[in-house]
Amino acid sequence: MKTIKVSVVTPDGPVYESDVEMVSTKAQSGELGILPGHIPMVAPLQIGAVRLKNGGKTDFVAVSGGFLEVRPEQVTILAQSAEQADEIDVERAVRAKQRAEQRLNDQKRENIDFRRAELALQRAINRIEVSERKF
């Protein structure tokens, strides 16, 4: 079966590089499935999981936004942050989720940046779900 080269890159360096049969992720316009030979495109990504299928195996990478660039022979994901499922520190993600929930629930303070807290909560939930492969 044909494959497409995939690179997931962050400002800290590469997170994932492999040849896969299919890439599935959430763009801001909706769910995308990419196969070898896909038309060229660029799309902004949502906080979510990237599923990378190769044979009977599926790898998962948690991304926190960024951009997806598709060319017929290569997919590049430029993410603000990304972690492979088996490298996620679940305890750290749970603590981040609790901090974000606390900030959202604490409405007595006047200077809370709710959008920032909501994004932190989404990132933490995404990391937890990807580590448990629940999405």
GIPE-V993699 format. One record per residue. RES is the residue in one letter. BURIAL is I if it has 16 or more other C-alpha atoms within 10 Angstrom, else O. Layout:
RES;BURIAL  RES;BURIAL
This chain:
M;O  K;O  T;I  I;I  K;I  V;I  S;I  V;I  V;I  T;I  P;O  D;O  G;O  P;O  V;I  Y;I  E;O  S;O  D;I  V;I  E;I  M;I  V;I  S;I  T;I  K;I  A;I  Q;O  S;O  G;O  E;O  L;O  G;O  I;I  L;I  P;I  G;O  H;O  I;O  P;O  M;O  V;O  A;I  P;I  L;I  Q;I  I;I  G;I  A;I  V;I  R;I  L;I  K;I  N;I  G;O  G;O  K;O  T;O  D;I  F;I  V;I  A;I  V;I  S;I  G;I  G;I  F;I  L;I  E;O  V;I  R;I  P;O  E;I  Q;I  V;I  T;I  I;I  L;I  A;I  Q;O  S;I  A;I  E;I  Q;I  A;I  D;O  E;O  I;I  D;O  V;I  E;O  R;O  A;I  V;I  R;O  A;I  K;I  Q;O  R;I  A;I  E;O  Q;O  R;I  L;I  N;O  D;O  Q;O  K;O  R;O  E;O  N;O  I;O  D;O  F;O  R;O  R;O  A;I  E;I  L;O  A;I  L;I  Q;I  R;I  A;I  I;I  N;I  R;I  I;I  E;I  V;I  S;I  E;O  R;O  K;O  F;O
